[in-house]
């Protein structure tokens, strides 16, 4: 049996998305900027997709800009807000210590350009409060940027409350909703979100396409010079097949969100209950306020990479954290941010589920993970030090 449990890294494309893309590869292949009928048919499709995505987010179609994915959308949101702040003499940015690297690396870039970045402590459960944000905002704050839900440990942040604070204080609020879109309800107007990033391949759409929502009146700076596509906010001919696939996938995900969440939450809770029985293990993140499909554990005395390789040999596809940093030997910055020591953070496992996973697959995971953990511990000098008493257990 093969079990794909790495849906936070990417998802399998849905047949709905594939079917939506095919006509725009085979028949409606025009450039939407062209004036002839083939081009205008593509332009009509582009507008239709924009309207579909806007409806899913509670936005207006002209507030939707298509990008190459979540990372580009994050970069454009942060750089646009920073450059707007610079013109107003505001150079203070608030974020959190466990953001995706698309955010953190962009913030590092802005620090080198003279901006002051304040990263809020996320505590042992991996979350922040609106009060923390309110306390951190200063007269020179130009942006608050927080993820909607964490990609590694699944914590869901209080986005509406943070948005209300930012709106009251007149500070732009951006949220990286890459892990939330299609899985959690989003209403950008009700939640006072000024900018939001999402990526299609996290909800069964194609890779290489995403969205940056920017509230009307929030100016975006184009990162790419060229043509006047996307109302001059993102140069380059639009990828119509991918955009159509994304719109279809997001619409389908939103229409079935409640049923999908109930099914995936049931599977998630079975995994959490079963894996918690492994001695010297710990669940990462909030046990209740977390993404429906996210399960993140640390197992003391083992290395995450060995765990992943052995699980793969058992037919289980998982990760030890973000797929974007899987080549790194450093422990996850997310786990360090919630207070896990380096030696514990190295032994992490993330299982991320979708509505296509089954109870039988959960049975298989629960049969194999305890065996693999025990096998690795029996080979580990670190584990021998722990059970002999030479080093104290942490978990």
N, C-alpha and C positions, 0 to 999 in steps of 0.2 A: 504493500500500500504506500502510495506517495501522498503526503499531506503538505499542502502549501499553506504555511502559517507565517508569511512575511508580507502581509498586505499593507503594512505601513510603509514598506519600501516601494512597492508597486503592486498593482492589481492586474489580474487577467482582464483583457478587454471583453466587454459584454457583446453579445450578438447584436443587441440593439445599436450599440455604437458603430460596430462594423457595418451593419446594414445602412446606417445613416451616412457613412463615409463613401461607400462604393459609387453612388451616382456621380459624385463630384470628382472621382478619379476617371470614370469611364465616359460620362456624357457631358456634364456641366463643368468643363475644365477651363473656362474663361478666366481672365484676370478681372476682378471686380472693379478695377479702376478704368477698364475699357468701356467705350461708349456703345459698341455694337451689342446686338441682342445676346450673344453668348456671354459677354462680359456682364451685361446687366442682369442676366439670370443668376450669375454667381453673386452679384451685388445684392440681389433680393434674398438669396440664401444667407448671406453674411448678416444682413439686417434681421432676418428671422431668428438666427442663432443668438444674436445679441439680445433680442427681445426675450427669448426663452431663458437665457442665463439671468438677465435682469429680473425676470419674474421670480426665479428661484431664490434670489437674494433680497427681494423687496426693494430693488433699485430701479432706476430709469435706464432705458437702453443707451442713452448718450453718456451714461456714467461708466460704461463697460469698455475697457481697452484690452485687446487681445495681446498676449505676450508669448514667449517661448516656454513659459512654465512659472512655477512658484518663485524660483531664485531670481529670475529677471524682474518679476513683479515686486518682490521685496526690495531689490536694489533700486528700482525706479521710485517706489514709494518713499524710501528713506532719503534718497538723494534729492528728490523733489522737495520734500518737507524741509530738509536741511538748507538747501539753497534759498528757499523762500524765507526761512528764519534768518539766514545770514543778511538778507536785504533789510530785515527789520531789526538787526542788531541782537538777535536771539540765537544763542549757540549751545543751549543745554538740552540734552536728549535723555529720556528715561526709557529703560528697557528692563529685562530680567536676566538673571545669570544663566538661564537654561534655554535660551533661544536657539533656533536652528542657526547653523553657521552662515547661511545666506544673510541673516540679520547681523550676527556678531562680527563677521568679517567686514561687512559694510560699515558697521559702527567703528571698527578699528581704523578703517580708511578715513572716516570723518574725524576721528581723534587726531590723526596726523595732519588734518587740515585746520586744526584749531578748535574743534568742537569738544565740549565736555560731556562725557557719557556717564550716566549713573545707572548701574545695574542693581536692581532690587533683589534682596534675599528672598528665596522661594521656600525656605523652611524644609523640614524633613518630609512633608507630604508633597512638596513640589507645587506650590501655589502662592499667589499673592492676594492681597485685599485691595479694594478700592481706596481704603484709608491710607495704605502705604503709598499709593499713587498720589493721592491728595496732599499728603505730607511732603512728598518729594518735589512737587511742582513749584517752580519759582517764576518770578516775573520774566526771566529770560529763557524759559522752557519753550522750545519750538515744536517738540514732538514727543508723544508717548507711543511706543511700539511694543506690543506683547503678543505672543502667540495665543491663538484661540484654545488650542489643546496641544499638549506636548507630544512630540513624535516618538519619544523613547519610553516615557512612563505613563502616558495617557491622561495626565491631570488636565481637567477642564477649568479654565480661568473664568472669573466673573466678568465677562466681557461687557454686558449691559451696564453693570455698576461702574466699571472703569470708564466706559463711554460717557456716562452721565457726568462723572467728575470732570472729565476733559472738556465736555461741552460747556459746563458751568464756568470753567476757568478759561475758556477760549483757547485751548491747546489742541492741535491736531492729534487725532488718534488713529493709528494704523494697527491692524491685526493680521498676523500670518495665520490664515485659516486653512492651510493646505491639508491638515489632518482632520479638519472639522467639516469642510464642505461635502455635502452629500451624505453625511453621517449624523450631523447635529443641526437642529433648526437655526437658520440665520435670517435675521431681518435687519439690514443695515440701518434703516431709518429708526426703527424702534430701539435699537441698541446703540444709537448715536455713534456709529462707526463712520469715520471720514474716509478711510482707505482700507482695502482688504485684498489679500492675495490668495489665489487658489490654483491648483494644478490638476489637470484632467486625469492623469494616470493613477490618482489616489482613489478614484471612484469609478473604476472600470472604463475610463476613457483612454484615448491614445496618449502616448508620451510626446513631449516636445511642444505642448500647448497649455496655456494657462490664461488667467485673467487678473487684471488689476482693476478693481472697482475704486473710483475716486468720486466722492460726492461733488455734485455740481458746485462750482465756485472754488474748488481746490485745484490750483494749477499744477499740471504735471510737466516735468522737464523731460524731453526726449533723450534717451541714452544713445540712440542710433541716428546718425545723420543720413539723410536721403530724401525719399519722396514724402508726400503728404498723407500717407495712409494713417488710419486710426485718428482722423481729425488732427493730424500733425503731431500726434503724441507718441507714435511708434512707427518709424520708417520700415519699409519692406513689404513686398506683396504678401497679403494675408494667406495663411495656409487653410484654405477653405475645407478640404476633406477633414483635417484634424479638428477644426472649429465645429463642424457639423457633428462629428463624433462626440466631442466634448459636450455640446448642448444636449444631445440625445441622452448621453450617459447621466448628466446631472439631473435632467428632468426625470428620468426613470428612478434615480436614487432618491430624489425628493418625494416622488409619488409613493414609494414603498418604504420610506424612512422608518416609520413607526414599527411596521412588521419586521423589517430587517434588524432594527435595533433590539427588539424583543428576542429574536432568535439568537443573535450574536451575543447578547448579554447573558443569555442562558448558558451558552458554550463557554464564555469567558469565566463565569462564576464557577462552573464545573472545574475548569483548569486551575483557577486560584485555590479552590478548596483542596484539590488533589495534590498540587505541587507544594502547598503549605505543610503537607505531612512529611516532607523531606526534612530531616534534622538539619539545623544550622542553615536555614534558608530564610529569605525575607522578601515580601512583596514590595516593589518600588512604586511610589506614588500613592495617591489617595485611594483607599479601598472602595469607596463609594462613588465619589465625584470624578469618574474617569471615562474615557472613551469606551463605547460598547465592546470593541474588539481588541482592546489592549491588555496584555498580560506581561508584566515585567518582573523578573525575579533575580535576586543575587543568591548564589550558592557558595558558601565559604569553602576554601580549600581547593578550588579548581580554577582553570583558565577557560575563559569564554570561547576562545578559538577552537580549542580541543573539543569542547562541548558541541559546538556547531558542526564540526567535521564528523564526529561520531553520530550525531543525530541525522546528518545528511545521509550517512551510510545506512541508517534505519528508515530512510524515506521521508524524513521530516525536514522541511525547509524553514529555517528560522533565522534570527539574527541576534547579535549581542548588543545592538543599539541602532544608531542611525546607519542606513546603508551608504550614506554620503561620506562616512568616515570609516568604513569597514577596513580600509587598508592601513589604518593607524594602529600602532601598538600602545598608544596612550589610553588610559582609562577614560570612559565617557565623561565629558564635562557636565553632563546632566546629572549623572550619579554623584559626582563630586559636589555639585551644587546642592544636592539634598543631604549631604553629609556622609555619604558612604566613603569609608577609607579606601585608599588605592587598592589594597590587597583584596578587599571585598568587591569593589567595582569591577575588577578584572574578571570576576566569575559571574557575569551577568548573562541573562537570556531574555530576549523579547520574542513573544509569540503574538502575532497580530492577525486577527481573524476577519473573515468576510461572511456574507450571507450564504456563500456557497460551501462553507465548511459544515461538517456533519457531526452528530454525536459519536458515530463510529470512528471518525478521525480523532476526536478528543480521547476516546478509549485508547487508541493507538499511542497518542502522545503520553498519556498518563501511565501506560505500560512501559514505555521506553525511557522517558526522562529519568525516573528514579534509578533505573538500572545503570544508565550511562553516567549519572552523577556518582554513584557508588563505585563504578569501575574506575573512573578518573581519580577519585579520592584515594583509592587503594594504590594507585601509581604515584601519588603526589608526595614529594618530600615535605611540602608545606602542610599537608594534612597530617602527616606523621608527627610533625612538631606540635600540632594542635592537640591530637589525641593523647600524646605522651605528656602533655602539660608543659612542654618547654615554651610554648607560646599560648596566650589566653585566647579563647574563642571570642569573637566579636558579635556574631549572630546567634 
